[in-house]
Amino acid sequence: MLTWSVEKPAHWLTVMPAQGTLLKGQKAMVTIICSRAKLDMATYSSELKINSNAENEYNPVSITMAVPRISNFALSTSSLTYNFTDSEKSFYLKNTGNASISWSMEPASYLSANHAAGELAKGDSVQISVTLDRSKLTSGTYNSKIYFRNESNKKDSVAVTVNHFSEQKLMLHSNVVDAEFSRATNTIFYITSSPANALVVFNPESKVKKTVAINKTPTSVAVNAAGTKVLIGHTGMVTYVDVAELSIEKEYPIECDALDVILTSNGWGYIFPRRDQWQAIYGINLLTGTKANSNNWMIYAGMVGRLHPSEKYIYGADNGISPDDIEKFDIQKGAAYSLKDSPYHGDYPFGGNLWFSEDGDRIFTRSKTILRASEVSAEDMTYNGSIAITNQIQSLFHSKTADRLYILTGNNSWSTPQGDSDLQIFNNSYLNFLGKYTLEQYMVNNKLYNAEGKFVFANAEGKRIYVLTKAQASSGLQYDWGFEQMDLKY
């Protein structure tokens, strides 16, 4: 039996196996591995001496290895991520070859480096700091690569991800309770409950806000057609405001908690009560203080109303009763007088809210059912189609000039509505979906939260859209409302 072993070879050699035992007639395959790593460019020689219990010695095995010039480098990272507030990231490039190298890098246009090229001696490294220029970036996530190469065309890369947020919306620094729009003056009127009880008269083009302090927490707001007067609802009171003077003209006590209010051009205000089941629609002549409640029909508390563009009628949407319905009231003589309800009783969903087309020919309901509005009783509140969207309508605005419907949607909850984060655009004539805008998110502590669309309006041409949005509740913002505008592209 032959026992053999190989003496420890040069450090650049590996012998496998390095020892063993052979019986008569057996043989073994020995593999010799040469490693050129970390060796200078040169020719290396060595011998392998084999020891055994044989009577005769074995001649050493001569080995010669040539090491060529090795031009190589390594990067200390394969990726960089710039979060919303990051401006600089660093990493190392090291010469891992056996000779000096020349290297260069090619970053994206919005990145720059303290070293974009250079020379590195064998074993040396360089720290590369890459600075991000956000000045020309819009909100979004950007992905690119920094490409590296040396004089031997050895290539490598670092993947770069940039998270960028450039806020375009205007933060309102208040909590909005309700909002209305004057087509005549292109003005948004919104009421706030914090940090103060106030009416805000907001020009969406100039972004100028004018504030009227009010004396009680507001619940609802209405503006007349000319945009000159505003009615604000409260619990047990309404406030009548002159827009030009930015002052309260009068405060009137009422016998209900105002859920919704309506204001006509002739100075009548109508109040829809929030609670106490069967109630009247409260009417008041705001010029004289004369009160005239509806008396031929009681509504169920929770109904919300809209003034028809003709200002002859109010249409109301039921809440809290089943099946829900749409009702029509004549207001030409002051007090609201019930005329009729829709001919449908559970045939179509209405959802507890409604909006008119600009010309008053159509009624759009929260549950996407569309009805006609007509002076002809047989045609009034008859089915006229539906809008193909998933969730309930939260706010709708019609532009006759642009022939567009601007729609914000939300969940099906009336008590705790949660808005969706898209504004959807439809053709009004054919109800075709044309496109959507994703509403700008809110950033809180370097984390983005979706915006919920709450109110939508548009200018006279229908080409510029105005949206009041609210950050989703999990954002934790104290004042979580903003204003966003966009130009129509659909």
C-alpha positions in Angstrom: 0.0 0.0 0.0 1.4 3.4 -1.1 0.9 6.4 1.1 1.7 9.8 -0.5 1.4 13.6 0.1 2.3 16.8 -1.6 4.3 19.3 0.3 2.7 22.7 0.8 2.8 24.4 -2.6 3.3 28.1 -3.5 0.5 30.3 -2.3 -0.8 30.7 -5.8 -1.3 26.9 -6.2 -3.9 24.6 -4.9 -3.5 20.8 -5.1 -6.6 18.5 -4.8 -6.2 16.0 -3.3 -2.9 16.8 -1.5 -2.5 13.3 0.0 -3.8 9.8 -0.3 -3.4 6.0 -0.1 -3.2 3.7 -3.1 -3.4 -0.1 -3.2 -1.5 -2.1 -5.7 -2.7 -1.3 -9.3 -4.6 1.8 -8.2 -4.0 5.4 -9.4 -5.2 8.8 -8.4 -6.0 11.9 -10.4 -4.5 15.1 -8.9 -5.8 18.5 -9.9 -3.6 21.6 -9.7 -5.3 24.9 -9.7 -3.5 28.2 -10.4 -4.9 31.4 -8.9 -3.8 34.8 -10.5 -5.8 36.8 -8.0 -3.8 39.7 -6.4 -0.7 38.8 -8.4 1.4 41.3 -10.3 1.9 40.9 -14.0 4.8 38.4 -14.2 5.8 34.8 -14.8 5.7 32.6 -11.7 7.6 29.3 -11.2 7.3 26.6 -8.5 7.8 22.9 -7.9 5.5 20.3 -6.3 7.5 17.9 -4.2 5.8 14.5 -3.6 6.6 12.5 -0.5 5.7 8.8 -0.1 6.7 5.5 1.5 8.0 4.2 -1.8 11.6 3.1 -2.0 12.4 5.6 -4.8 11.8 9.3 -4.6 9.6 11.1 -7.1 11.0 13.9 -9.2 9.5 17.3 -8.4 6.8 18.6 -10.8 7.8 21.9 -12.3 5.0 24.5 -12.8 5.2 27.8 -14.6 2.3 30.3 -14.6 2.1 33.5 -16.6 0.1 36.4 -15.1 -1.0 38.9 -17.7 -2.1 42.5 -17.0 -5.5 42.3 -15.3 -7.6 45.5 -15.5 -10.6 45.2 -13.2 -12.6 47.1 -10.6 -15.4 46.5 -8.1 -18.2 48.7 -6.7 -19.2 48.7 -3.1 -22.9 48.8 -3.9 -25.2 47.7 -6.7 -27.9 50.3 -6.0 -28.7 53.7 -4.6 -32.1 55.0 -3.4 -32.8 58.7 -2.9 -35.8 59.1 -0.8 -37.8 62.4 -0.8 -35.3 64.4 1.2 -32.0 62.8 0.2 -29.6 64.8 -1.9 -26.4 62.9 -1.8 -25.2 59.2 -1.7 -21.7 57.8 -1.6 -20.0 54.5 -2.4 -16.5 53.2 -3.3 -14.9 52.1 -6.5 -11.8 49.8 -6.0 -9.1 48.7 -8.4 -9.2 44.9 -8.0 -6.7 44.3 -10.9 -2.9 44.0 -10.9 -2.1 47.2 -12.5 -3.3 50.8 -12.5 -6.5 51.6 -14.3 -8.3 54.5 -15.9 -12.1 54.6 -15.2 -15.1 56.8 -16.0 -18.8 56.9 -15.2 -22.0 58.1 -17.0 -24.8 59.2 -14.7 -28.3 60.4 -15.6 -28.7 64.2 -16.3 -30.1 64.9 -12.9 -27.1 63.3 -11.1 -23.5 64.6 -10.8 -20.4 63.2 -9.0 -17.4 64.6 -7.2 -15.3 62.2 -9.3 -16.6 61.3 -12.8 -13.4 59.8 -14.0 -9.8 59.1 -12.8 -6.8 56.9 -12.4 -6.4 54.2 -9.7 -3.2 52.4 -8.7 -3.4 48.7 -7.9 -5.3 48.1 -4.7 -6.5 51.7 -4.4 -10.1 52.9 -4.1 -12.0 56.2 -4.4 -15.1 57.4 -2.7 -17.6 58.7 -5.2 -20.3 61.0 -3.9 -23.3 61.4 -6.3 -25.5 64.6 -5.9 -29.1 64.7 -7.0 -30.5 67.8 -8.7 -34.2 67.9 -8.1 -34.9 71.3 -9.8 -36.2 69.9 -13.0 -38.0 66.8 -11.7 -41.7 66.5 -11.4 -43.4 64.3 -8.8 -42.8 60.6 -9.3 -40.3 57.8 -9.2 -37.2 57.9 -11.5 -35.1 54.8 -12.3 -31.8 55.0 -14.0 -28.3 53.5 -14.0 -24.8 54.9 -13.5 -22.6 53.1 -16.0 -18.9 52.5 -15.2 -16.1 51.3 -17.5 -12.3 51.2 -17.6 -9.7 51.3 -20.4 -10.2 47.6 -21.1 -13.9 48.1 -21.6 -14.7 46.3 -18.3 -18.3 47.5 -17.5 -20.5 47.6 -14.4 -23.4 49.7 -13.2 -25.2 51.0 -10.1 -29.0 51.1 -10.3 -30.5 54.4 -9.0 -34.0 55.0 -7.8 -35.2 58.6 -7.0 -38.4 59.3 -5.2 -39.4 62.9 -5.8 -42.4 65.0 -4.6 -42.8 68.5 -5.8 -46.0 69.8 -4.3 -48.2 71.7 -6.8 -51.4 72.0 -4.8 -52.2 74.9 -2.4 -52.6 73.8 1.2 -55.6 75.5 2.7 -54.4 75.4 6.3 -57.9 74.7 7.6 -60.6 72.0 7.7 -63.3 72.5 5.2 -66.9 71.7 6.0 -68.7 72.5 2.8 -68.0 74.3 -0.5 -69.9 75.9 -3.4 -68.9 77.6 -6.6 -70.1 80.7 -8.4 -70.0 80.3 -12.2 -70.7 84.0 -12.6 -67.6 85.2 -10.7 -65.4 82.0 -11.0 -65.1 82.0 -7.2 -65.1 79.1 -4.7 -66.8 79.7 -1.4 -65.9 77.3 1.4 -66.6 77.2 5.1 -64.2 76.1 7.8 -64.6 74.8 11.4 -60.9 75.1 12.4 -58.7 76.8 13.1 -61.6 79.2 13.1 -65.3 79.3 12.1 -65.1 81.2 8.8 -66.3 81.7 5.3 -63.5 81.8 2.8 -64.0 83.6 -0.6 -61.3 82.0 -2.8 -60.2 83.1 -6.3 -58.8 79.9 -7.8 -56.9 81.8 -10.5 -55.1 84.4 -8.3 -55.1 82.1 -5.3 -56.3 85.1 -3.2 -58.3 84.2 -0.1 -60.6 86.6 1.7 -62.1 85.5 5.0 -65.2 86.4 6.9 -65.3 85.4 10.5 -68.6 83.8 11.5 -70.0 83.4 15.0 -70.9 79.7 15.1 -69.6 76.4 13.8 -70.9 76.1 10.2 -72.6 73.1 8.7 -73.4 74.0 5.1 -73.0 76.9 2.6 -74.9 78.2 -0.5 -74.2 81.1 -2.9 -76.6 83.0 -5.1 -76.3 82.9 -8.9 -74.6 86.2 -9.1 -72.0 85.2 -6.5 -72.8 88.3 -4.4 -74.5 86.7 -1.4 -73.8 83.7 0.7 -76.0 81.7 3.2 -74.4 79.7 5.9 -76.2 77.0 7.9 -75.5 76.3 11.6 -77.3 74.5 14.4 -80.3 76.7 15.2 -79.1 79.6 13.0 -78.3 80.8 9.5 -75.8 83.6 8.6 -76.4 85.9 5.6 -73.2 87.3 4.1 -72.5 90.2 1.7 -69.5 89.1 -0.5 -68.5 92.6 -1.7 -68.4 93.9 1.8 -67.0 90.7 3.3 -69.4 91.2 6.2 -72.3 89.5 7.9 -75.6 91.2 6.9 -77.9 89.3 9.3 -78.1 86.3 11.5 -81.5 84.5 11.8 -82.5 81.9 14.3 -84.1 78.7 13.0 -85.7 75.7 14.6 -83.4 73.0 13.3 -79.9 71.8 12.8 -79.1 72.9 9.2 -77.9 69.9 7.1 -78.1 71.8 3.8 -79.0 75.3 2.7 -80.1 76.9 -0.6 -80.0 80.6 -1.6 -82.0 82.1 -4.4 -81.3 85.3 -6.4 -84.4 87.0 -4.8 -83.0 86.6 -1.3 -84.9 83.5 -0.1 -83.1 80.9 1.9 -84.2 77.3 2.4 -82.9 75.0 5.1 -83.0 71.2 5.2 -82.9 69.8 8.7 -80.4 67.1 9.8 -82.5 65.3 12.4 -85.9 64.7 14.1 -87.4 62.5 11.3 -90.4 64.1 9.6 -89.8 67.8 9.1 -90.6 70.9 7.0 -88.3 72.6 4.6 -87.6 75.8 6.5 -87.9 78.9 4.3 -86.9 82.5 5.2 -86.9 85.8 3.3 -83.5 87.0 4.1 -84.3 90.6 3.1 -87.3 90.9 5.5 -86.9 88.0 8.0 -90.3 86.6 7.0 -90.4 82.8 7.5 -92.5 80.4 5.4 -92.0 76.7 5.9 -93.3 74.0 3.5 -96.7 73.0 4.8 -98.3 70.6 2.2 -95.7 67.9 2.6 -93.2 66.8 5.2 -89.7 65.6 4.3 -87.7 63.0 6.2 -84.8 64.7 8.0 -81.5 64.1 6.1 -82.8 65.1 2.7 -80.4 67.3 0.8 -81.6 69.8 -1.9 -80.3 71.5 -5.0 -81.7 74.7 -6.6 -82.7 74.1 -10.2 -80.9 76.6 -12.6 -84.3 78.2 -13.4 -84.6 79.0 -9.7 -88.3 78.0 -9.8 -87.8 74.6 -8.2 -85.8 72.7 -5.6 -85.1 69.0 -6.1 -84.4 67.0 -3.0 -82.7 63.6 -2.5 -84.0 61.4 0.3 -81.7 59.9 2.9 -82.5 57.5 5.7 -85.6 55.9 4.1 -86.0 53.0 1.7 -86.5 53.0 -1.2 -84.8 56.4 -1.6 -86.4 58.9 -4.0 -86.1 62.3 -5.6 -88.7 65.0 -4.9 -89.6 68.3 -6.5 -90.7 71.5 -4.8 -92.0 74.7 -6.3 -90.5 77.8 -4.6 -91.9 80.6 -6.9 -94.2 81.9 -4.1 -91.7 81.7 -1.3 -92.5 78.6 0.8 -91.4 75.3 -0.7 -94.5 73.5 -2.1 -94.2 69.8 -2.9 -95.2 69.0 -6.5 -94.2 65.3 -6.9 -91.6 62.6 -6.5 -90.0 60.5 -9.2 -92.2 57.8 -10.8 -89.7 55.2 -9.6 -89.8 53.5 -6.2 -86.8 51.2 -5.9 -86.5 50.8 -9.7 -83.3 52.9 -9.9 -80.8 53.8 -7.1 -80.4 57.5 -6.4 -78.1 57.5 -3.4 -79.1 60.6 -1.4 -77.5 63.5 -3.4 -77.9 65.1 -6.8 -76.4 67.7 -9.2 -77.8 69.5 -12.2 -76.4 69.9 -15.7 -75.5 73.5 -16.4 -78.7 74.1 -18.5 -80.9 72.2 -16.0 -82.1 69.5 -18.4 -80.5 66.6 -16.5 -80.3 65.4 -12.9 -77.2 63.4 -12.0 -77.7 61.3 -8.8 -75.1 60.0 -6.3 -75.8 56.4 -7.4 -75.0 57.3 -11.0 -78.7 57.2 -12.3 -79.5 60.1 -14.6 -83.0 61.7 -14.8 -84.5 64.3 -17.0 -85.6 67.6 -15.5 -88.5 69.1 -17.4 -91.4 71.6 -17.0 -93.5 68.8 -18.6 -94.7 66.8 -15.6 -94.9 63.5 -17.5 -91.2 63.9 -18.6 -89.8 65.3 -15.3 -87.6 62.9 -13.3 -87.8 60.2 -15.9 -84.9 57.8 -16.5 -82.2 59.2 -18.9 -79.3 56.8 -18.5 -76.5 56.0 -16.1 -72.8 56.7 -15.7 -70.4 53.8 -15.9 -68.3 54.2 -12.9 -67.7 51.9 -9.9 -68.2 53.9 -6.8 -70.8 56.5 -5.8 -70.5 60.1 -7.0 -69.1 62.4 -4.4 -69.1 65.6 -6.5 -70.0 66.4 -10.1 -69.7 69.5 -12.3 -71.0 69.9 -15.8 -69.6 72.3 -18.4 -71.9 72.8 -21.3 -69.2 74.7 -23.3 -66.8 71.8 -23.1 -69.5 69.1 -23.1 -67.8 67.5 -20.2 -68.7 65.9 -16.9 -66.1 66.2 -14.1 -66.7 63.5 -11.5 -65.2 62.7 -8.1 -66.2 59.4 -6.6 -66.1 57.7 -3.2 -67.3 54.8 -1.1 -70.9 54.0 -0.4 -71.0 55.4 3.1 -73.2 58.4 3.7 -72.0 59.0 7.3 -68.3 58.4 6.8 -67.6 59.0 3.1 -64.1 58.3 1.8 -63.2 59.8 -1.5 -61.3 58.2 -4.3 -58.0 59.6 -5.6 -58.9 60.1 -9.2 -60.9 62.8 -11.1 -62.8 61.2 -13.9 -63.8 62.9 -17.1 -66.8 62.0 -19.2 -68.4 63.3 -22.4 -71.8 64.7 -21.4 -73.6 64.0 -24.6 -72.8 60.3 -24.9 -71.5 59.5 -21.3 -68.3 58.1 -22.7 -65.3 57.9 -20.4 -62.5 60.1 -21.7 -59.8 59.8 -19.1 -58.8 60.6 -15.5 -56.4 62.6 -13.4 -54.8 61.2 -10.3 -55.0 63.8 -7.6 -51.7 64.9 -6.0 -50.8 63.1 -2.8 -50.0 64.6 0.6 -46.5 64.2 2.1 -46.2 63.8 5.8 -42.9 62.9 7.4 -41.5 61.7 4.1 -44.4 59.4 3.5 -47.0 59.9 0.8 -50.8 59.6 1.5 -53.5 59.6 -1.1 -55.7 62.6 -1.7 -59.5 62.1 -1.5 -61.4 64.3 -4.0 -64.2 66.2 -2.3 -65.4 69.0 -4.5 -64.9 69.7 -8.2 -65.6 72.8 -10.2 -64.5 74.3 -13.6 -64.1 77.7 -15.2 -66.5 79.1 -17.8 -64.7 77.4 -20.8 -64.6 74.1 -18.9 -60.9 73.9 -19.7 -59.5 74.5 -16.2 -60.7 72.2 -13.4 -60.6 73.1 -9.7 -60.6 70.4 -7.0 -60.7 70.6 -3.2 -59.0 67.5 -1.8 -58.5 66.0 1.6 -55.6 63.8 2.8 -56.6 60.3 3.8 -57.3 60.1 7.6 -54.2 58.0 8.3 -51.9 60.9 7.4 -52.5 62.5 10.8 -52.5 66.0 9.4 -54.2 68.6 11.6 -55.3 70.7 8.6 -55.6 68.2 5.8 -57.3 70.1 2.9 -55.8 71.4 -0.3 -56.7 73.0 -3.6 -55.5 71.6 -6.9 -56.1 72.8 -10.4 -55.5 71.1 -13.8 -56.0 72.0 -17.4 -58.3 69.8 -19.4 -56.5 67.4 -21.7 -59.3 65.0 -22.5 
